[in-house]
Amino acid sequence: MAETTSGAKAPDSTRRSERSRRAIYAAALALVGEAGYAKTTIEGIAARAGVGKQTIYRWWPSKAAVLLEAFVDLGRQAGEALGGDADSGIPDTGDLEADLKFVLRATVDEMNDPTFEAPSRALAAEGIVNPELGARFVEQLLEPQLQLYVRRLRAAQDAGEVRREIDPRIALELFVGPIAHRWLLRTLPLTHEYADRLVEYALHGLAPRDTR
């Protein structure tokens, strides 16, 4: 760290920038959850974060870019909380059912967390009427997460736990899709028990098992 002529340490601009960036992430997510995407502005984000709006424009070209990056960061933090990172993928303990249950339970917890839920609902709603934002949401946030399932299911195919002819990209929708559907409708609770049943039904099917 640099020192001033008096011998005192100068402020660490890198640390200050990181604090500002974190404040902007938090402000953007909070505002879009409270007011919706359309009413969230760069000026509002700046005011909530305690920074000048030019600071935001120096790092991002638009509020959409701010929000998408804030969500990527939120996902990274969730991955770290699980003991990994955004690129580490789904755990591979050799037990596909246990690994999927572990991740889907964590997904349920995240979707029930107000920190995630409110802004995510606002962006999902906006993505329906704003195709450009919706496409960026899928490309930058949703699809990279789904590819983690694809990689884990392919590993399970290599281990003989899943049939070779199964398309992992379709198969993952058997448990990810219902969770998203229930979360969007809010008509029934989203629980760990529900996540477990989805994995069991997806992996073992609905037909009676041969007990002979």
C-alpha positions, 0 to 999 in steps of 0.5 A: 500500500502506498504511503503519504509524505507524512508516512501515513498509509494512503487510502486503498483505492482497490478496497474502496472500489470493491466496497462501492461495487458491493454497495451498488449490487445490493442497492440494485437488487433491493430497488428492483425488488421493491419498485420493479425493473421499470421504476429502477433507475441508475440515479436511484441505485446511486443514491441508495448505494451512496455513490455518484451515478458517474461511478456506475456509468464508469463500470456499467453501460446500463441498469440491466448490466448492473442487475445482471452482474449483481445476480451473477455475484449473488449466484457466486456467493451461493456457490461459495456457501455450498463449499464451491464456486460458480464454476465448480459444478454440482458435487460428485460424490458418486451418488447422483441422487444424493448430489441432486437432492443436495443442490435442489435443496440449496436451490429451494433455500435460495428461491425462498430467500427474500434477498433473491426472491423479490428481485428475481421475480421482478426481472423474470416478469420484465423479461417476459415483456422485454425480450432483449432483457429476457434473452440476456437473463437466460444467456448470462444467468440461467443457461450457465447454471443449467449447464452445471446439471448437464455436466453432472448428468454426463458424468453419471452417464459415464459412471453407468448411473444414467442411460447413455441415450438420455439427453442431459439437457432435457433430463434436467428439466424434469426436476428444475422445471417443476421447482421454477413452476411452483416458485412462479405460481406460489400456490404450493410451498417450495420445500426440501421434501418437494425437492427430494420427491422431484429427484426420486420421481425423475430418476426412478420414474413412475412405473411400478418397480419389479420387486422380484 
